[in-house]
């Protein structure tokens, strides 16, 4: 993987509950020197405006292009924030296991403030990664989000919510997908694509 050579800042965006020590996001943060986690005041009682404000501040503090690494509820966060003025430095987004906050059958009440999920095309390259047995989103619903967002869709098989319980370690397949996304973003920038 060539993330270290890429002139980008990686912003780690955990979802509801944060990403604990066994989560692949935590492993990536520990081994990538240009990464940073966007901290939230309360991981268990998410407030959309507050969470967006914290991402805004992290983007303002970045010294160059930024790639967002979002998991679960944070995928909806990215969809809400994508067109905010300060988000123009986002070069790409890896959106993993997007929680279906529109569905009370799939997500808890605490996430309802992130509904409805915006379905406008994202203004930057993105990849949506989904699992066939994710309890927080049906595979076809994740595929629908990817299509609406103009993102590449990747089905990684039946690995649950692609979190610590999935026992992925530092998730080499995810690192490969990130490298592919970075390459695609560089190519689009070189072609002058929006």
Buried (B, 14 or more C-beta within 10 A) or exposed (E): BEBEEBEBBBBBBBBBBBBEEBBBBBBBBEEBEBBBBBEBEEBEEBBBEEBBBBBBEBBEEBEEBBBBBBBBBBBBBBBBBBEBEBBEBBBBBBBBBBBBBBBEEBBEEBBBBBBEBBEEBBEBBBBBBBBEEBEBBBBEBBBBBBEBBEBBBBEBEEBBBBBBEBEBEBBEBBBEBBBBBBBBBBEBBEEEEE
